[in-house]
Amino acid sequence: MPHTLINGYNMHFKDCGKGTAIIFIHPPVLTSLNFQYQMKLSANFRTLAFDIRGHGQSEASRKEITYPLITQDIRELMNRLKIEKAFICGYSTGGSVVLDFLLTCPERALGGIVIGGMSEVSDKKLRNKISRGRFFSQIGAVGVIAFSTAWSQGKLKLSLIRSLFNDARKANAKNAEQYYQYSLDYNCTAQLGKIQQPVLLVYGEKDTLFHPYAKLLKERLPKSELVFIKNSKHQIPTKAADELNELIELFILTKG
């Protein structure tokens, strides 16, 4: 997996395949490794996954982690790799970064793919969940988050759980805390009507906590498609990878 200097920090990323580009964005503490099954899409597309500042094997950031900063880094990576436009795909809070990118860099996006994402965090249960991640990061207990997230994503495959955990526990505690905090504060709901690119919304049928956010995005985004994956919860990239990949491929072939 190569490294490149992006806006003053050493970014760790993976770039596979040729053709229409898809760029994947992970949530706090998790890393680009969470999209290892989506990298199979490189058979037909150019697939890119990167570690956000202070996560995985990317260098820690002296700047505060915000969605606009992540968006700037994605744009600079595209410039370095000579990618004029791409589909931007994010999981969980990474889906919020997708919305920020579509709002601030519309000329660089072919469309967006939001997997279990949201434009704001408005309900108490989800706020508490994200706040727990912020708290454990604040006290330097990234390993606790790393184990919890790796276990939930791992589909009971010990090798996958181990690799996700080993990558996640490398997170810089301060940068992870900043990412969690920005996720709590972010709200772009009022601006969703400005997004004119097509957006694919993918949620788990059993992920009822996120269903109100799915409905909100479907109502507010002018050109959106909403799909619920049957018998799936929130961990779609690893636990419903085949279904997700099929949806992404169909979406890009029809919208790209």
C-alpha positions in Angstrom: 0.0 0.0 0.0 1.7 3.2 -1.1 2.2 6.5 0.8 2.1 10.0 -0.5 2.5 13.5 1.1 -0.9 15.1 1.1 -1.4 18.6 2.4 1.6 18.2 4.8 1.0 14.7 6.1 2.0 11.2 5.0 -1.2 9.4 3.7 -1.4 5.7 3.4 -3.7 4.5 0.6 -4.5 1.7 -1.8 -5.1 2.2 -5.5 -6.3 -0.7 -7.6 -7.8 -1.3 -11.1 -8.6 1.1 -13.9 -11.6 3.0 -15.2 -14.2 5.0 -13.3 -12.8 5.8 -9.9 -14.5 5.1 -6.5 -13.0 6.6 -3.3 -13.9 5.0 0.0 -14.1 6.8 3.4 -14.0 5.1 6.7 -15.4 6.2 10.1 -13.4 7.0 13.3 -10.8 4.4 14.4 -11.6 2.0 11.6 -9.3 2.2 8.5 -9.2 1.6 4.8 -8.9 -2.1 5.6 -12.7 -2.0 6.4 -13.2 -1.8 2.6 -11.1 -4.8 1.7 -14.0 -6.6 0.1 -15.0 -3.5 -1.9 -11.5 -3.5 -3.4 -12.7 -6.5 -5.5 -14.6 -3.9 -7.5 -11.2 -3.1 -9.1 -12.0 -5.9 -11.6 -14.2 -3.2 -13.3 -13.4 0.1 -11.7 -10.5 2.0 -10.2 -10.9 1.6 -6.4 -9.1 3.7 -3.8 -9.2 3.5 -0.1 -7.1 5.6 2.3 -6.4 6.0 6.0 -7.6 9.3 7.3 -5.0 11.4 9.2 -4.1 9.8 12.5 -5.7 6.5 11.5 -4.2 3.1 10.5 -0.8 3.8 8.8 -1.4 7.4 8.0 0.6 10.0 9.9 -1.0 11.8 12.8 -2.4 15.3 12.1 -1.3 18.5 13.8 -4.5 20.0 12.3 -7.9 19.3 13.9 -9.7 16.5 12.0 -12.8 17.9 10.4 -14.9 16.9 7.4 -13.7 19.8 5.3 -10.1 18.8 6.1 -10.8 15.2 5.0 -12.5 16.6 1.9 -9.4 18.7 1.1 -7.2 15.6 1.5 -9.4 13.6 -0.9 -9.3 16.4 -3.5 -5.5 16.6 -3.2 -5.2 12.8 -3.6 -7.3 13.0 -6.7 -5.0 15.7 -8.1 -1.9 13.7 -7.3 -3.3 10.6 -9.0 -4.7 12.7 -12.0 -8.3 11.7 -11.2 -10.6 14.4 -12.5 -13.8 13.0 -11.1 -14.8 10.1 -8.9 -17.7 8.4 -7.1 -17.2 9.2 -3.4 -18.3 6.4 -1.1 -18.5 6.6 2.7 -19.5 4.2 5.5 -21.3 5.4 8.7 -19.8 8.9 9.6 -17.8 8.5 6.4 -21.1 8.9 4.7 -21.4 12.4 6.2 -18.0 13.2 4.6 -19.4 12.1 1.3 -22.2 14.7 1.7 -19.7 17.4 2.6 -17.6 16.5 -0.5 -20.6 16.7 -2.7 -21.5 20.1 -1.3 -18.0 21.7 -1.4 -16.4 20.0 -4.4 -19.4 19.1 -6.7 -17.2 19.6 -9.8 -15.0 16.7 -8.7 -17.8 14.2 -8.0 -19.6 11.9 -10.4 -21.9 10.9 -7.5 -22.1 9.7 -4.0 -22.6 6.4 -2.2 -23.7 6.6 1.5 -23.6 3.4 3.5 -25.4 3.7 6.8 -24.7 7.4 6.9 -26.4 10.6 8.0 -26.5 14.4 7.5 -26.8 15.1 11.2 -26.8 13.2 14.5 -30.1 14.1 16.1 -31.3 11.2 18.2 -30.1 10.5 21.7 -29.1 6.8 21.1 -26.7 7.5 18.3 -25.3 10.6 20.0 -24.5 8.5 23.0 -22.9 5.9 20.9 -20.6 8.4 19.2 -20.0 10.1 22.5 -18.7 6.8 23.9 -16.2 6.6 21.1 -15.1 10.2 21.8 -14.8 9.5 25.5 -12.6 6.4 25.1 -10.4 8.3 22.6 -10.2 11.2 25.1 -8.8 9.0 27.8 -6.4 7.2 25.4 -8.3 3.9 25.3 -8.3 3.5 21.5 -7.7 -0.2 22.0 -11.1 -0.6 23.5 -12.8 1.0 20.5 -10.6 -1.0 18.1 -11.6 -4.3 19.7 -15.3 -3.4 19.8 -15.4 -2.2 16.2 -13.2 -5.1 14.8 -15.4 -7.6 16.6 -18.6 -6.1 15.3 -17.3 -5.9 11.7 -15.5 -9.2 11.6 -18.3 -11.6 10.8 -16.9 -14.1 13.3 -13.8 -14.6 11.1 -10.9 -14.5 13.5 -8.4 -13.6 10.8 -10.5 -10.6 9.7 -11.2 -9.5 13.3 -7.4 -9.7 14.1 -6.4 -7.7 11.0 -9.1 -5.0 11.6 -8.1 -4.8 15.3 -4.4 -4.5 14.6 -5.0 -1.7 12.1 -7.6 0.1 14.2 -5.6 0.2 17.4 -2.9 2.3 15.6 -5.3 5.3 15.6 -4.0 8.5 17.2 -6.3 9.1 20.2 -6.4 12.9 19.7 -7.3 12.7 16.0 -9.9 10.0 16.7 -11.5 12.2 19.3 -11.6 15.1 16.9 -13.3 13.0 14.2 -15.9 11.8 16.7 -16.5 15.3 18.0 -17.0 16.8 14.5 -19.4 14.0 13.7 -21.5 15.0 16.7 -21.6 18.6 15.7 -22.0 18.3 11.9 -25.3 19.1 10.3 -25.8 19.7 6.5 -29.5 18.7 6.4 -30.6 22.2 5.3 -28.2 22.1 2.4 -29.0 18.7 1.0 -31.3 20.2 -1.7 -28.1 21.7 -3.3 -26.6 18.3 -4.1 -27.4 17.6 -7.8 -25.2 14.5 -8.3 -26.9 11.1 -8.0 -26.6 9.5 -4.6 -27.0 5.8 -3.7 -28.2 5.3 -0.1 -27.6 1.8 1.3 -28.8 0.7 4.8 -29.3 -2.5 6.6 -32.9 -3.7 6.9 -32.2 -4.5 10.6 -30.3 -1.3 11.3 -33.4 0.5 12.6 -31.4 3.1 14.4 -30.4 4.6 11.1 -33.7 4.2 9.2 -34.9 7.8 10.1 -31.6 9.1 8.6 -32.2 7.0 5.5 -35.7 8.5 5.1 -34.4 12.0 5.7 -31.8 11.7 3.0 -34.1 10.1 0.6 -36.6 13.0 1.0 -34.1 15.8 0.9 -31.6 14.7 -1.8 -33.0 15.5 -5.3 -31.4 12.6 -7.1 -31.2 9.7 -4.6 -31.9 6.0 -4.6 -32.6 4.2 -1.3 -31.9 0.4 -0.9 -32.3 -1.7 2.3 -30.2 -4.8 2.3 -32.2 -7.7 3.8 -31.2 -9.3 7.0 -28.4 -6.9 7.5 -27.4 -4.6 10.3 -25.0 -1.7 10.2 -21.8 -3.5 9.3 -22.6 -3.7 5.6 -19.1 -3.4 4.0 -17.9 -6.6 5.7 -21.0 -8.5 6.5 -23.0 -7.8 3.4 -20.1 -7.2 1.0 -21.5 -9.1 -2.0 -24.8 -7.4 -1.9 -23.2 -4.0 -1.4 -20.7 -4.5 -4.3 -23.5 -5.5 -6.6 -25.4 -2.3 -5.8 -22.4 -0.1 -6.2 -21.5 -1.7 -9.6 -25.1 -1.3 -10.9 -25.3 2.3 -9.7 -22.0 3.3 -11.3 -22.8 1.5 -14.6 -26.1 3.4 -14.8 -25.0 6.8 -13.5 -21.3 7.0 -14.5 
